[in-house]
Amino acid sequence: MAPNEASLFQLFMQFGLAAMLGFLIGLEREMRDEESSTPGIRDFVFFALLGAASGFTALLYDSEWILAAGFVAFLAILLSAYWTQRDRDTGVTTELAAVLTFLLGALIVRGATDLAIALAILAVAVLFPKREIKRFRSRVQMHELRAVLLFLVITFIVLPVLPRQSLDTYLSLPAGTISEVDLAAGDVTMRIDPSMRVRTGELLDVVAAPWERLGKVEIREVSAARASGTYVGDDLQRITAGLDVRRRPGIEPLDVMLSALEPYKIWLIVVLVSGISFVGYALIKLLGSRAGIGLTGLVGGLVSSTVTTLSFAKRSTEAPEANRLFAMAIILASSIMFPRLLLEIAVVNQALMRNIAVPLIAMGLTGFALAYLSYRGAGTSSATSDTMQFDNPFSLKSALGFGLIFAFILVLTHTATTYLGDAWLPVVAIVSGLTDADAIAFSISALHQSGLIRVDWAGFNLVLGAISNTFMKLFLVLVLGDRGLFRQLLVSFLIIGAVGIATMLLYYDAGLMFR
């Protein structure tokens, strides 16, 4: 095919694609409002072709004014048509779709074909489910909208400005500045503040603005107002003259506890957990009364498996004849916790995610299978899921509450591991897992990332915390639910726990868990 023929073929393809996208949007508009003859399918095809022709002519004569003139002429035609139909209360959705169609044609001939196709698909996806969108809007309450806005604020405004260093960095005192750096040997020479009594063997933090810790310097020699030492860290190439060196407060227990707290990472975990809960809450709102007990248990587990368990446990005392269905829902809510934990850890620690995948997936699949068996044996029941209520999808109180629990468990695990060794970590994992599976999982992930424990030992204790949290739900059913529901759940939870423990013992190498 000759070059000019190839160019002509490409041009025909571009105009043809523009016409197809116009046809697609026009078809949706005409199907939506069959009584109206304008604008319809043919009009939208011409809108797209007009945009493509305007864009091509502007390229041909190297003048963007031609495209602007074509757009103004198109708007004049569109406005005149809208003015003649002003007595109809139809909104401006079709007119906005027409403007987008014109621009799609222009985008295609300008080379942005992928973007034009994506925008056309998105436009049809938004235009088509009109009734569903209205139904969803009728279910959204003002407090839920405020919760969404608050979540966006703490995610995109608060999170980026939070400190990215552990709190012990901010309590350190200025000790001096770096004067010389030997990159080949890793030696650092510093000017030391005379008021600071620096000792041989002491570790000083190297800090860049704003409060970015680049590693440490181990003091080797001290003379008058100068000191020299060896750099310890992974950013030697960034160590230059003029950087500050800072001294920790010197109270070792305080240093250990504060070193576990990094505001940015803590709040990032809060945002991540809240975001997953948001998805589950939105699905609950979307499904509404159409959701059966099983689906409500499954989706409710994304919001809060504990709340879902409590809800069905209380209902079992009112309708014990539906205990098999309630058991199915609680098992599903508890089982979805395992893939949820896997997803959360995958965001912050890929190595640990791969390490815990087998035990968590094994327990999750076992739970789903047991839920199916409960469903098969449930028979028919008039019980529904309409009475399940969740709190706000996001509130500052709940976010701060989870953040404080997470911070406490972080300090607990970090301090216990530092002073007692990692042999005590299973005790901490079991006790903390009774409170919150997410918090202990992220705390153990932080220990692994800081180099305090090996990945096998981290994975072992994370799974142990998840099992502990699972049996905590069984205890809640025993205390608050019907005894028949507890008996039905007891066997299933014991099987899930046994699968988890057996998988842990077979999967993890006990000889590599400890240091």
C-alpha positions as CSV (number, residue, x, y, z in Angstrom):
1,M,0.0,0.0,0.0
2,A,1.5,3.4,-1.1
3,P,2.2,6.0,1.6
4,N,-0.6,8.3,0.4
5,E,-3.0,5.3,0.3
6,A,-2.0,4.3,3.8
7,S,-2.7,7.9,5.0
8,L,-6.0,7.9,3.3
9,F,-6.9,4.5,4.8
10,Q,-6.0,5.7,8.3
11,L,-8.1,8.8,7.7
12,F,-11.1,6.7,6.7
13,M,-10.6,4.6,9.8
14,Q,-10.5,7.6,12.0
15,F,-13.7,9.1,10.6
16,G,-15.4,5.7,10.7
17,L,-14.5,5.2,14.3
18,A,-15.8,8.7,15.1
19,A,-19.1,7.8,13.4
20,M,-19.3,4.5,15.4
21,L,-18.8,6.3,18.7
22,G,-21.4,8.9,17.8
23,F,-23.8,6.0,16.8
24,L,-23.2,4.3,20.1
25,I,-24.0,7.4,22.2
26,G,-26.9,8.3,19.9
27,L,-28.4,4.8,20.2
28,E,-28.3,5.1,24.0
29,R,-30.0,8.5,23.9
30,E,-32.7,7.4,21.5
31,M,-33.4,4.3,23.5
32,R,-33.7,6.4,26.6
33,D,-36.2,8.9,25.1
34,E,-38.0,7.1,22.3
35,E,-40.7,9.9,22.0
36,S,-38.2,12.5,21.0
37,S,-36.9,12.6,17.4
38,T,-34.1,15.0,18.0
39,P,-31.3,14.6,18.7
40,G,-31.2,11.0,17.8
41,I,-28.8,8.5,16.3
42,R,-28.2,10.3,13.0
43,D,-27.6,13.6,14.9
44,F,-25.0,12.1,17.1
45,V,-23.2,10.5,14.1
46,F,-23.1,14.0,12.5
47,F,-21.9,15.5,15.8
48,A,-18.9,13.1,15.8
49,L,-18.2,13.6,12.1
50,L,-18.4,17.4,12.5
51,G,-15.8,17.2,15.3
52,A,-13.6,15.0,13.3
53,A,-13.8,17.2,10.2
54,S,-13.1,20.3,12.3
55,G,-10.1,18.7,13.9
56,F,-8.7,17.4,10.6
57,T,-9.2,20.8,8.8
58,A,-7.4,22.5,11.7
59,L,-4.5,20.1,11.2
60,L,-4.5,20.5,7.4
61,Y,-4.3,24.3,7.5
62,D,-2.3,24.4,10.7
63,S,-4.8,26.7,12.4
64,E,-6.5,25.9,15.7
65,W,-9.0,28.7,15.0
66,I,-10.7,26.4,12.5
67,L,-11.4,23.9,15.2
68,A,-12.6,26.7,17.5
69,A,-14.9,28.0,14.8
70,G,-16.3,24.6,14.1
71,F,-17.0,24.1,17.8
72,V,-18.7,27.5,18.0
73,A,-20.9,26.7,15.0
74,F,-21.8,23.3,16.6
75,L,-22.7,25.0,19.8
76,A,-24.9,27.5,18.0
77,I,-26.8,24.7,16.3
78,L,-27.1,22.8,19.6
79,L,-28.3,25.9,21.5
80,S,-30.9,26.8,18.9
81,A,-32.3,23.2,19.0
82,Y,-32.3,23.3,22.8
83,W,-34.1,26.7,22.7
84,T,-36.9,25.3,20.6
85,Q,-37.4,22.5,23.2
86,R,-37.1,24.8,26.3
87,D,-40.7,24.0,27.3
88,R,-39.7,20.4,27.9
89,D,-38.3,19.6,31.4
90,T,-35.6,17.1,30.2
91,G,-32.4,18.5,31.6
92,V,-29.2,19.0,29.6
93,T,-27.8,15.5,29.7
94,T,-28.4,14.9,26.0
95,E,-26.8,18.3,25.1
96,L,-23.8,17.5,27.2
97,A,-23.5,14.1,25.5
98,A,-23.6,15.9,22.2
99,V,-20.8,18.3,23.2
100,L,-18.7,15.3,24.3
101,T,-19.4,13.5,21.0
102,F,-18.1,16.5,19.0
103,L,-14.9,16.5,21.1
104,L,-14.5,12.7,20.7
105,G,-14.4,13.2,16.9
106,A,-11.8,15.9,17.3
107,L,-9.7,13.7,19.6
108,I,-9.7,10.8,17.2
109,V,-8.2,12.7,14.3
110,R,-5.7,14.3,16.7
111,G,-4.3,10.9,17.6
112,A,-5.9,10.4,21.0
113,T,-7.9,7.3,19.9
114,D,-7.5,5.3,23.1
115,L,-8.7,8.3,25.2
116,A,-11.7,8.9,22.9
117,I,-12.8,5.3,23.1
118,A,-12.4,5.2,26.9
119,L,-14.4,8.4,27.2
120,A,-17.2,7.1,25.0
121,I,-17.5,3.9,27.0
122,L,-17.5,5.9,30.2
123,A,-20.1,8.2,28.9
124,V,-22.4,5.4,27.9
125,A,-21.8,3.6,31.2
126,V,-22.9,6.8,33.1
127,L,-25.9,7.5,30.8
128,F,-27.3,4.0,30.7
129,P,-28.1,3.1,34.3
130,K,-30.3,6.2,35.0
131,R,-32.9,4.4,37.1
132,E,-30.2,2.6,39.1
133,I,-28.4,5.8,39.8
134,K,-31.6,7.5,41.0
135,R,-32.4,4.5,43.2
136,F,-28.9,4.6,44.7
137,R,-29.3,8.4,45.2
138,S,-32.5,7.9,47.1
139,R,-30.7,5.6,49.5
140,V,-27.8,7.9,50.2
141,Q,-28.3,9.9,53.4
142,M,-26.7,13.2,54.3
143,H,-24.5,11.7,57.0
144,E,-23.2,9.2,54.5
145,L,-22.3,12.0,52.1
146,R,-20.5,13.8,54.9
147,A,-18.6,10.6,55.6
148,V,-17.5,10.3,52.0
149,L,-16.3,13.9,52.0
150,L,-14.5,13.3,55.3
151,F,-12.8,10.2,53.9
152,L,-11.6,12.2,50.9
153,V,-10.3,14.9,53.1
154,I,-8.2,12.6,55.4
155,T,-7.0,10.7,52.3
156,F,-6.0,13.4,49.9
157,I,-5.4,16.4,52.2
158,V,-4.4,15.1,55.7
159,L,-2.4,12.0,54.7
160,P,0.1,13.7,52.3
161,V,1.2,16.2,55.0
162,L,1.7,13.8,57.8
163,P,5.3,13.2,59.0
164,R,7.0,10.2,57.3
165,Q,9.6,9.6,60.0
166,S,9.1,7.9,63.3
167,L,8.4,10.1,66.3
168,D,11.7,9.5,67.9
169,T,13.3,11.6,65.1
170,Y,11.3,14.7,66.1
171,L,12.3,14.5,69.7
172,S,16.0,14.3,68.9
173,L,18.3,17.2,69.6
174,P,20.6,18.9,67.1
175,A,24.2,17.7,67.7
176,G,26.0,19.3,64.8
177,T,26.5,19.2,61.0
178,I,28.5,17.0,58.6
179,S,31.7,18.7,57.2
180,E,33.3,15.9,55.1
181,V,32.2,12.6,53.6
182,D,34.4,9.9,52.2
183,L,32.0,7.9,50.0
184,A,34.5,5.2,49.2
185,A,35.2,4.3,52.8
186,G,31.8,5.4,54.3
187,D,33.6,7.7,56.7
188,V,31.9,10.9,58.0
189,T,33.5,13.9,59.7
190,M,31.2,16.2,61.7
191,R,31.3,19.5,63.5
192,I,29.8,18.9,67.0
193,D,28.0,21.4,69.2
194,P,30.3,21.9,72.2
195,S,27.3,21.6,74.5
196,M,26.8,18.0,73.3
197,R,28.9,15.4,75.1
198,V,29.2,12.9,72.3
199,R,30.7,9.5,73.2
200,T,32.5,6.9,71.2
201,G,30.2,4.2,70.0
202,E,27.1,6.5,70.1
203,L,24.8,6.5,67.1
204,L,23.7,9.9,65.7
205,D,20.9,10.3,63.2
206,V,21.6,12.0,59.8
207,V,18.6,14.2,59.0
208,A,17.8,16.1,55.8
209,A,15.1,18.7,55.5
210,P,12.3,18.3,56.3
211,W,13.0,15.7,59.0
212,E,14.0,13.0,56.6
213,R,16.3,10.5,58.3
214,L,18.9,9.2,55.9
215,G,20.6,6.7,58.3
216,K,23.0,6.9,61.2
217,V,26.6,7.6,62.0
218,E,28.4,5.5,64.6
219,I,30.9,7.7,66.4
220,R,34.5,6.3,66.2
221,E,36.6,9.3,67.4
222,V,35.8,12.4,69.3
223,S,38.2,15.5,69.7
224,A,37.1,18.9,70.9
225,A,34.3,20.1,68.6
226,R,34.8,17.5,65.9
227,A,34.0,13.9,65.6
228,S,34.3,11.2,63.0
229,G,32.5,8.0,62.4
230,T,31.1,5.3,60.1
231,Y,27.9,5.7,58.1
232,V,25.2,3.1,58.8
233,G,22.4,2.9,56.3
234,D,21.4,2.6,52.7
235,D,21.6,6.2,51.5
236,L,25.3,6.8,51.5
237,Q,25.2,8.6,48.1
238,R,22.8,11.2,49.6
239,I,25.1,12.0,52.5
240,T,26.7,15.4,51.8
241,A,28.4,18.2,53.8
242,G,25.9,20.5,55.5
243,L,23.4,17.8,56.6
244,D,22.4,17.9,60.2
245,V,23.2,15.1,62.7
246,R,20.8,14.7,65.7
247,R,21.0,13.0,69.0
248,R,18.2,10.8,70.4
249,P,16.8,11.8,73.9
250,G,18.8,9.1,75.5
251,I,15.9,7.4,77.3
252,E,16.1,4.0,75.8
253,P,12.5,2.7,76.5
254,L,11.1,6.0,75.2
255,D,13.3,5.8,72.1
256,V,12.1,2.2,71.4
257,M,8.4,3.0,71.8
258,L,8.5,6.2,69.7
259,S,10.6,4.5,67.0
260,A,7.6,2.3,66.3
261,L,5.3,5.2,65.5
262,E,5.4,6.7,62.1
263,P,2.3,9.0,61.6
264,Y,2.1,8.7,57.8
265,K,2.2,4.9,57.8
266,I,-0.3,4.6,60.7
267,W,-2.8,6.9,58.9
268,L,-2.2,5.2,55.6
269,I,-3.3,1.9,57.2
270,V,-6.4,3.7,58.6
271,V,-7.2,4.9,55.1
272,L,-6.7,1.5,53.6
273,V,-8.9,-0.3,56.1
274,S,-11.6,2.4,55.9
275,G,-11.5,2.2,52.1
276,I,-12.2,-1.5,52.1
277,S,-15.0,-1.0,54.6
278,F,-16.4,1.8,52.3
279,V,-16.6,-0.7,49.4
280,G,-18.6,-3.2,51.5
281,Y,-20.8,-0.4,52.9
282,A,-21.6,0.8,49.4
283,L,-22.5,-2.7,48.3
284,I,-24.8,-3.1,51.2
285,K,-26.5,0.1,50.3
286,L,-26.8,-0.8,46.7
287,L,-28.1,-4.3,47.3
288,G,-30.5,-3.2,50.1
289,S,-33.4,-5.5,50.9
290,R,-32.7,-7.6,47.8
291,A,-29.6,-9.1,49.5
292,G,-30.1,-12.5,51.0
293,I,-28.6,-13.5,54.3
294,G,-25.6,-15.2,52.7
295,L,-24.8,-12.3,50.5
296,T,-25.2,-9.8,53.3
297,G,-22.9,-11.9,55.5
298,L,-20.3,-12.0,52.7
299,V,-20.4,-8.3,51.9
300,G,-20.9,-7.3,55.6
301,G,-17.6,-9.1,56.3
302,L,-15.9,-6.5,54.2
303,V,-17.3,-3.7,56.3
304,S,-16.8,-5.5,59.7
305,S,-16.9,-9.2,60.3
306,T,-17.3,-8.5,64.0
307,V,-20.4,-6.3,63.5
308,T,-21.9,-8.9,61.1
309,T,-21.4,-11.7,63.6
310,L,-22.9,-9.6,66.4
311,S,-25.9,-8.8,64.3
312,F,-26.7,-12.3,63.3
313,A,-25.9,-13.6,66.8
314,K,-28.6,-11.3,68.3
315,R,-31.1,-12.2,65.7
316,S,-30.6,-15.9,66.4
317,T,-32.3,-15.4,69.8
318,E,-35.4,-14.0,68.0
319,A,-35.5,-16.5,65.1
320,P,-33.7,-19.7,66.2
321,E,-35.4,-21.6,63.3
322,A,-33.1,-19.8,60.9
323,N,-29.9,-20.7,62.8
324,R,-28.4,-22.6,59.8
325,L,-28.8,-19.5,57.6
326,F,-27.3,-17.3,60.3
327,A,-24.4,-19.7,60.7
328,M,-23.8,-19.6,57.0
329,A,-23.7,-15.8,57.1
330,I,-21.3,-15.7,60.1
331,I,-19.0,-18.2,58.5
332,L,-19.0,-16.2,55.3
333,A,-18.3,-13.0,57.1
334,S,-15.4,-14.6,59.0
335,S,-14.0,-16.3,55.9
336,I,-13.9,-13.1,53.8
337,M,-11.6,-11.7,56.5
338,F,-8.7,-13.9,55.2
339,P,-8.6,-12.6,51.6
340,R,-9.2,-9.1,53.0
341,L,-6.1,-9.4,55.1
342,L,-4.2,-10.8,52.2
343,L,-5.2,-7.8,50.1
344,E,-4.3,-5.3,52.8
345,I,-0.9,-6.7,53.4
346,A,-0.3,-6.9,49.6
347,V,-0.5,-3.1,49.6
348,V,2.2,-2.5,52.2
349,N,4.4,-5.6,52.2
350,Q,4.6,-7.9,49.1
351,A,7.1,-10.3,50.6
352,L,4.9,-11.0,53.6
353,M,1.8,-11.2,51.4
354,R,3.4,-14.1,49.5
355,N,4.4,-15.7,52.7
356,I,0.9,-15.8,54.2
357,A,-1.0,-16.5,51.0
358,V,-1.2,-20.3,51.4
359,P,-2.5,-20.5,55.0
360,L,-5.0,-17.6,54.6
361,I,-6.3,-19.0,51.3
362,A,-6.6,-22.5,52.8
363,M,-8.7,-21.1,55.7
364,G,-10.8,-18.9,53.4
365,L,-11.6,-21.7,51.0
366,T,-12.4,-24.0,54.0
367,G,-14.8,-21.4,55.4
368,F,-16.5,-20.9,52.1
369,A,-17.0,-24.7,51.7
370,L,-18.5,-25.0,55.2
371,A,-20.8,-22.0,54.5
372,Y,-22.1,-23.8,51.4
373,L,-22.7,-27.0,53.5
374,S,-24.7,-24.8,56.0
375,Y,-26.7,-23.4,53.1
376,R,-27.5,-26.8,51.7
377,G,-28.8,-28.0,55.1
378,A,-30.7,-24.8,55.8
379,G,-33.8,-25.6,53.7
380,T,-36.3,-22.7,53.4
381,S,-36.7,-19.9,55.8
382,S,-38.5,-16.6,55.8
383,A,-35.6,-14.8,57.6
384,T,-34.2,-11.8,55.8
385,S,-31.2,-9.5,56.2
386,D,-33.1,-6.2,56.3
387,T,-32.5,-5.5,59.9
388,M,-28.7,-5.5,59.8
389,Q,-27.4,-2.0,60.6
390,F,-23.9,-0.7,60.2
391,D,-22.5,2.6,61.6
392,N,-21.4,5.4,59.4
393,P,-19.1,4.1,56.6
394,F,-16.5,6.5,57.9
395,S,-16.4,8.7,61.0
396,L,-13.5,10.6,62.5
397,K,-14.2,8.9,65.8
398,S,-13.9,5.4,64.4
399,A,-10.8,6.3,62.4
400,L,-9.1,7.7,65.4
401,G,-10.2,4.7,67.4
402,F,-8.7,2.2,65.0
403,G,-5.5,4.4,64.7
404,L,-5.0,4.4,68.5
405,I,-5.5,0.6,68.7
406,F,-3.1,0.1,65.8
407,A,-0.6,2.5,67.4
408,F,-0.9,0.7,70.8
409,I,-0.3,-2.7,69.2
410,L,2.6,-1.3,67.2
411,V,4.3,-0.1,70.4
412,L,3.4,-3.3,72.2
413,T,4.9,-5.6,69.5
414,H,7.9,-3.5,68.9
415,T,8.8,-3.1,72.6
416,A,8.1,-6.7,73.4
417,T,10.3,-7.9,70.5
418,T,13.1,-5.5,71.5
419,Y,13.3,-6.4,75.1
420,L,11.9,-9.9,75.3
421,G,12.9,-11.3,71.9
422,D,10.6,-12.5,69.2
423,A,9.9,-15.8,71.0
424,W,7.1,-14.0,72.9
425,L,5.4,-12.7,69.7
426,P,2.8,-15.5,69.5
427,V,1.4,-14.4,72.9
428,V,1.2,-10.8,71.7
429,A,-0.4,-12.0,68.4
430,I,-3.1,-14.1,70.1
431,V,-4.0,-11.4,72.6
432,S,-4.0,-8.6,70.1
433,G,-5.9,-10.7,67.6
434,L,-8.8,-10.9,70.0
435,T,-9.2,-7.1,69.6
436,D,-8.5,-6.5,65.9
437,A,-7.1,-8.7,63.2
438,D,-6.1,-5.8,60.9
439,A,-4.1,-4.0,63.6
440,I,-2.0,-7.0,64.6
441,A,-1.4,-7.9,61.0
442,F,-0.1,-4.5,60.1
443,S,2.0,-4.4,63.3
444,I,3.7,-7.7,62.5
445,S,4.2,-6.4,58.9
446,A,6.0,-3.3,60.4
447,L,8.2,-5.5,62.5
448,H,9.3,-7.5,59.5
449,Q,9.9,-4.4,57.4
450,S,12.1,-2.9,60.2
451,G,14.2,-6.1,60.2
452,L,13.3,-7.2,63.7
453,I,11.8,-10.6,62.7
454,R,12.2,-12.9,59.8
455,V,9.5,-13.3,57.2
456,D,8.5,-16.9,58.2
457,W,8.1,-15.9,61.8
458,A,6.1,-12.8,60.8
459,G,3.8,-14.9,58.6
460,F,3.4,-17.5,61.3
461,N,2.3,-14.9,63.9
462,L,0.1,-13.0,61.5
463,V,-1.9,-16.1,60.7
464,L,-2.0,-16.9,64.4
465,G,-3.5,-13.5,65.1
466,A,-6.1,-14.1,62.4
467,I,-7.1,-17.5,63.9
468,S,-7.4,-15.8,67.3
469,N,-9.7,-13.2,65.9
470,T,-11.8,-15.9,64.3
471,F,-12.3,-17.7,67.6
472,M,-13.2,-14.4,69.3
473,K,-16.3,-14.3,67.0
474,L,-17.2,-17.7,68.2
475,F,-17.0,-16.5,71.8
476,L,-19.3,-13.5,70.9
477,V,-21.9,-16.0,69.5
478,L,-21.7,-18.0,72.7
479,V,-22.3,-15.0,74.9
480,L,-24.9,-13.1,72.8
481,G,-26.5,-15.7,70.5
482,D,-28.7,-18.7,70.6
483,R,-27.0,-21.9,71.9
484,G,-28.2,-23.8,68.8
485,L,-26.3,-21.3,66.6
486,F,-23.2,-21.7,68.8
487,R,-23.3,-25.5,68.4
488,Q,-23.6,-25.2,64.6
489,L,-20.7,-22.8,64.4
490,L,-18.5,-24.7,66.8
491,V,-17.6,-27.5,64.5
492,S,-17.1,-25.2,61.5
493,F,-14.8,-22.8,63.4
494,L,-12.8,-25.7,64.9
495,I,-12.3,-27.1,61.3
496,I,-11.2,-23.6,60.0
497,G,-8.8,-23.3,63.0
498,A,-7.5,-26.8,62.5
499,V,-6.8,-26.2,58.8
500,G,-5.0,-22.9,59.7
501,I,-2.8,-24.5,62.4
502,A,-2.0,-27.6,60.3
503,T,-1.1,-25.4,57.3
504,M,1.1,-23.2,59.4
505,L,3.0,-26.2,60.9
506,L,3.5,-27.8,57.5
507,Y,4.1,-24.6,55.5
508,Y,6.5,-22.7,57.8
509,D,10.0,-23.9,58.5
510,A,10.3,-23.8,62.3
511,G,14.1,-23.7,62.1
512,L,14.0,-20.5,60.1
513,M,11.4,-18.6,62.1
514,F,13.7,-17.4,64.9
515,R,16.8,-15.3,64.5
